[in-house]
């Protein structure tokens, strides 16, 4: 079944996305540099791009850069004077991301901040609120990242959180997997916080069975 899901993803990408040398080069560089192959799929990257454009985003926050594949998709959604701040724990990943962003021609719009995301978020002020946030980092901290995103964003801001279904593991209340525990804590937070209106969508495809949260700050 997973092979069929991937084939459908490939069909969609072939029909609607086409070839993209910069994105292909980013994935190839990530693999050559030993980064884990956990980037969003091409179809998910295009979805993020479209959502950011639909939101009219001028300032984007990304939590979890990896090699910058999703960063490229998001940076391309910005106007010429737009800006993207992306947070990455690993300095090696950040270096690879800078190479990929430079090759894609979007490095001038992107500020990569290296270190624990919680620390980077805590150091930010709200002088220039964000319009769009994509969270794809350690799942244990998702609820905290969303809370910080709300603090740093404007009313009407869009938030997308990846990997929230986890092959169905999200419904296992007895799981000892910290990623599932963190994801369930995120859902509890979203359900209880009146500042945010949210849903979640299950997905299948090249990244198997998973899903994402789509939320709007009220």
Secondary structure, 3 states (H helix, E strand, C coil): CHHHHHHHHHHHHHHHCCCCHHHHHHHHHHHHCCCCCCCCCHHHHHHHHHHHHHCCCCEEEEECCCCCHHHHHHHCCCCCCCEEEEEECCHHHHHHHHHHHHHHCCHHHEEEEECCHHHHHHCCCCCCCEEEEEECCCHHHHHHHHHHHHHHEEEEEEEEEECCCCCCHHHCCCCCCHHHHHHHHHHHHHHHCCCEEEEEEEECCCCCCEEEEEEEEC
